[in-house]
Amino acid sequence: MDYQKQFKNALLSQPNCILGKNGITNEFINHVNKLLKRYKVIKIKALKSVATKSNIKTLAYKISQLSNSYLIDVRGKMFILSLYDFN
């Protein structure tokens, strides 16, 4: 399956992971890394208690840096990470 189809599937599916009130912890990053190895493209939802409209992009970028992945898309409080760059 090519990565464009994986992106589309991730976009239309339920989130693989939820960023909760504990925020970005080592356990969360380890979980994201495991999911990325398994699925290559994952969708993460941030709860209201952690993310606002102003800081969701910052949170998504920080998670992508810590997990050595690429931030593909941010929509509302959800964002998509990938092991590969689509650009």
DAPE-V986678 format. One line per field, one symbol per residue. phi: phi as a letter, one per 40 degrees, with the letter a starting at -180 (. if undefined). Layout:
phi=???
//
This chain:
phi=.cccccccccccccccabccccgcbcccccccccccccbgbbbbbbcdcbbbccbccccccccccccfbbccabbgbbabbacbccc
//
